[in-house]
Amino acid sequence: MRLFIAVPIPAGEAFTAATRTLHQIAPGAQAVPKGSWHVTLRFLGEIDDGKEAAAAMAEALIGIPPVPASVHGVGAFPDSHRARIAWAAVDAPGLIDVERRIRQATAGFGNPPERRRFAPHVTLARLRQPGDLQSWIEAHQDIRFFKGTLNQVVLFRSDLGDTGPVYTPISVVALRGSMKPTRPGSGESR
């Protein structure tokens, strides 16, 4: 199985609108399937059985609270004039700790962990040929895709198909933070 760990981003019309206009500038762009937007924390690659990776992920996230986040503006990798990937910017400082914990907990699974500094983003589309997206980036610099709380981390299986990848959740961990201790007789429960 080809696996990766990510934080899903709730679907919104702005994702569809941004990729629609991207197709006008870069007709060969392959958009991420609707509703599959996420921030990748760790790409594991081919693993026979994801159960151990799922258990390590769950253990690493104990006590982690939901992460406030804003997804707004766009950019491109490696740069706007030779773009291969169009992305949406993610402002969520709490994801840095989540990514670090995931990377450490799953270091022994699949591909070696990424050495580059974690740069939270949502991939919107991949371009078959490098393209100049400078005008698209300028036109979408103020677009807001999402503002709210990210409250789960998912181990996904990725199956490559004719129309692009299909992502299937294998294991989901809810970010809940530390549980409030109960007072005897207070009627509160964990």
C-alpha positions in Angstrom: 0.0 0.0 0.0 1.1 3.5 -0.8 0.5 5.5 2.4 0.8 9.1 3.7 -0.3 10.9 6.9 -2.1 14.2 6.5 -4.5 16.7 8.0 -7.7 17.0 5.9 -8.9 20.5 5.0 -12.7 20.9 4.9 -14.0 21.3 1.3 -15.0 24.8 0.1 -16.0 26.4 -3.2 -12.9 28.5 -3.3 -10.7 25.4 -4.0 -12.8 24.5 -7.0 -12.9 28.2 -8.2 -9.1 28.5 -7.9 -8.4 25.3 -9.8 -11.0 26.2 -12.5 -9.1 29.4 -13.3 -5.8 27.6 -13.1 -7.0 25.4 -16.0 -7.4 28.5 -18.1 -3.7 29.4 -17.7 -2.3 25.8 -17.6 -4.7 23.5 -19.5 -2.7 20.4 -18.6 -3.0 21.0 -14.8 -4.2 18.0 -12.9 -6.3 19.3 -10.0 -6.5 17.4 -6.7 -9.9 15.7 -6.6 -12.7 17.7 -5.1 -12.9 17.1 -1.3 -9.4 15.6 -1.1 -7.6 18.7 0.0 -5.1 18.1 2.8 -1.8 19.1 4.4 0.7 16.2 4.1 2.6 15.7 7.3 4.6 12.6 6.2 4.8 10.5 3.0 5.5 6.9 4.0 5.5 5.3 0.5 5.0 1.6 0.0 4.2 -0.3 3.2 2.8 -3.8 3.4 0.6 -3.2 6.5 -0.2 0.2 7.9 -1.3 -1.0 11.4 2.0 -0.3 13.1 2.3 3.1 11.4 -1.3 3.9 12.5 -0.5 2.9 16.1 2.6 5.1 16.1 0.6 8.0 14.7 -2.1 7.6 17.4 0.5 7.4 20.2 2.3 10.5 18.9 -0.9 12.6 18.9 -2.0 11.9 22.5 -2.8 15.2 24.2 -2.5 17.3 21.0 -5.4 19.9 20.8 -7.2 20.9 17.6 -5.1 23.4 15.6 -6.5 26.8 14.6 -5.7 27.4 10.9 -6.3 29.7 8.0 -5.8 28.7 4.4 -5.4 31.7 2.1 -3.4 32.8 -0.9 -1.6 30.7 -3.4 1.9 29.9 -4.6 3.9 27.5 -6.7 6.8 25.0 -6.4 9.6 25.3 -7.3 8.7 28.9 -8.2 6.0 30.9 -10.0 7.7 31.0 -13.4 8.6 27.2 -13.5 5.7 25.9 -11.6 5.1 22.2 -11.3 2.7 22.3 -8.3 0.1 25.0 -7.5 -0.6 25.3 -3.8 -2.7 27.2 -1.2 -0.8 28.7 1.8 -1.6 27.3 5.3 -1.1 29.5 8.4 -1.3 27.0 11.3 1.7 27.3 13.7 0.4 24.3 15.7 1.0 22.0 12.7 4.7 22.4 13.2 4.6 20.4 16.4 2.1 17.8 14.9 4.4 17.3 12.0 7.5 16.9 14.2 5.7 14.3 16.4 4.5 12.4 13.4 8.0 12.4 11.7 9.7 11.2 14.9 7.1 8.5 15.6 7.0 7.1 12.1 10.7 7.4 11.2 11.1 3.7 11.0 8.3 3.2 8.5 8.5 3.4 4.8 10.5 6.0 3.0 13.0 8.0 5.2 11.4 11.2 6.6 11.7 14.4 4.6 14.9 16.4 5.4 13.5 19.7 4.1 11.9 22.1 6.6 8.1 21.5 6.8 6.2 24.1 4.8 2.5 23.6 5.4 0.5 23.9 2.2 -2.5 22.4 0.4 -1.6 21.1 -3.1 -4.3 22.3 -5.5 -2.9 20.9 -8.8 0.1 19.3 -10.5 1.3 20.6 -13.8 2.6 18.0 -16.4 4.9 20.7 -17.9 6.5 23.6 -16.0 4.3 26.7 -16.4 4.3 30.4 -15.6 1.7 30.9 -12.9 2.7 34.4 -11.8 -0.5 36.1 -13.1 -2.7 33.3 -11.5 -0.9 33.8 -8.2 -1.3 37.6 -8.3 -5.0 37.2 -9.1 -5.5 34.8 -6.2 -3.3 36.3 -3.5 -6.2 37.3 -1.3 -8.4 34.2 -1.8 -9.5 32.6 1.5 -10.1 28.9 1.3 -10.7 28.0 4.9 -10.6 29.5 8.4 -11.3 27.3 11.4 -9.9 24.4 13.4 -8.2 21.3 12.1 -9.2 18.5 14.4 -8.0 15.2 12.9 -5.0 13.5 11.4 -5.5 10.7 8.9 -3.4 7.8 7.6 -4.4 7.6 3.9 -3.9 5.0 1.3 -3.2 6.6 -2.2 -4.2 4.6 -5.3 -3.0 6.1 -8.6 -5.7 5.9 -11.3 -6.3 7.2 -14.8 -7.9 10.4 -13.5 -5.4 11.0 -10.6 -4.9 9.7 -7.1 -7.7 8.3 -5.0 -7.2 8.8 -1.2 -8.8 6.3 1.2 -8.7 6.9 5.0 -7.1 3.9 6.8 -6.9 5.3 10.3 -8.2 8.6 11.8 -7.0 10.2 15.0 -9.1 13.1 16.5 -7.1 15.9 18.0 -8.7 16.5 21.4 -5.9 17.8 23.7 -5.6 16.7 27.2 -8.9 15.6 28.8 -10.2 17.8 31.6 -10.0 16.0 34.9 -13.4 15.3 36.5 -14.4 16.4 40.0 -16.2 13.7 42.0 -19.9 14.5 42.1 -19.7 17.2 39.4 -21.6 15.2 36.8 -18.8 15.9 34.2 -17.5 13.0 32.3 -14.3 12.5 30.3 
